[in-house]
Amino acid sequence: MKYKTKKAEKLCTNLKKSRKELGTRVSDALFGLINLLETSESLEDINALRIYKLHKLVGNLKGLYALDIDGRSSSYRLVIQPLNNSNEIIMNNENLEIRQFYRSVNIIKEVSKHYA
């Protein structure tokens, strides 16, 4: 798993730091989601779990996707850059369904409070 920033990496890999910044509930959910991302064969597995609401982003985050960390009631999201079978970043310009297009996630862009 690669991380865009050191801050994102610390939030996703250091439970103590994550709990301090995000709180216990969100932090525990984040670590569960990271574990799921690492063990899933593709984003189709995660998309099947509707709790995470995998969705495409627009505007200055075009080409990225977000997952709700602690379900739809949570305002925290994990912004990801999906990769194809060759672990290359390819833009989904044709608007293909995620299960047909991306195979894995290797870059975590950020953990953010979206609805602050």
N, C-alpha and C positions, 0 to 999 in steps of 0.2 A: 504494500500500500504506500503510495506517495502522497505527500502533502504539499500544498501550494505555499503555506507559510509555517513558520515555527510555532506560531500561536495555535493554528489549527492542529498541528501535530501534537502539541502538549495537551490540548483539550481532549484529543482522541486517544491518547496513550498514557496519560498520567491521571489516574483516578482521583488522587488527592487534589490536584490542581483543578480538575474538571468539577469536582464537587464544590470546591470553594467558589468557582466562577458561575456555575450553572445551577447549583443545588443538587441534593442527593437524587431526587426523582428523575430529573432530566439527565443528569450524568449517568445514572444506571441505565436509563433507556438508550442513551447515546452509545455506551459500551456494548449493549446488546445488539444495537443496529450495526455497529462496526464489526462485531463478531459474525453477524448474519452476512454482511457484505463479503467478508473474508472467506466464508465457508460455502457460499452459494455458487452454483455453477454459472448462473447468468442473472441478469436483472429481472428476467421473467419470474424467477423464484421470489424475488422481493416484491415485484409488482402484483403477484398473486395474493400477497398479504396486504390487503387494502388499508390496513391501519397506517401504513407509512405514506400513502398517497403520493406515489412517484409521479412527478409532473415536470413538464418542460418549462423552462424559464424564458422570458422575452426581454426585450430592451437591451441594456448593457450586459446582461447575463445570458444572452442568446447563445444556444449551443450547450448550455449547462442544464442540469436537472436538479430538483430538490426532493428531499424526503423529509416528511414530518417526523421529528425525532421521537416524540412521546404521543403519537396519535394526533388526530385532527384538532383536539382541544388545546394542544400545546402550541405555543407561538415560536418554538425553536425548530430550526430546520438544518439539515445537512446538505450543503450544495456540493454536487459531484460532477465530475467529467467522465462520462462513460467511454469505454474503448471498444474497438471491434475485435474480431477473432485474432488479429495480428498485433493486438495491443497498441493500435494506432488511434489517435484522436481523429475522428471523422465527423464532420458536421452532418446532422440529420436534416438536410435541406428539403428532402422529399417528404418529410413529416411521416416517416414510417413508424409503425407501432414499435415500441421499445423492445418487445420480445422478438421481433424479426430483425432488429438492427444491431443492438449492442449485446455483447457477451459478458463484459466484466467492468468493474470500476477499479481504477488504479490511482486516481488522483482525487483527493479530498480538497476542495477549494476553501470552504469555510464552514464554521458552525456559527449561526447567527440567530438573533431574536428578530424574527420577521415582522411580527405585529406588535411592535413596542408601543 
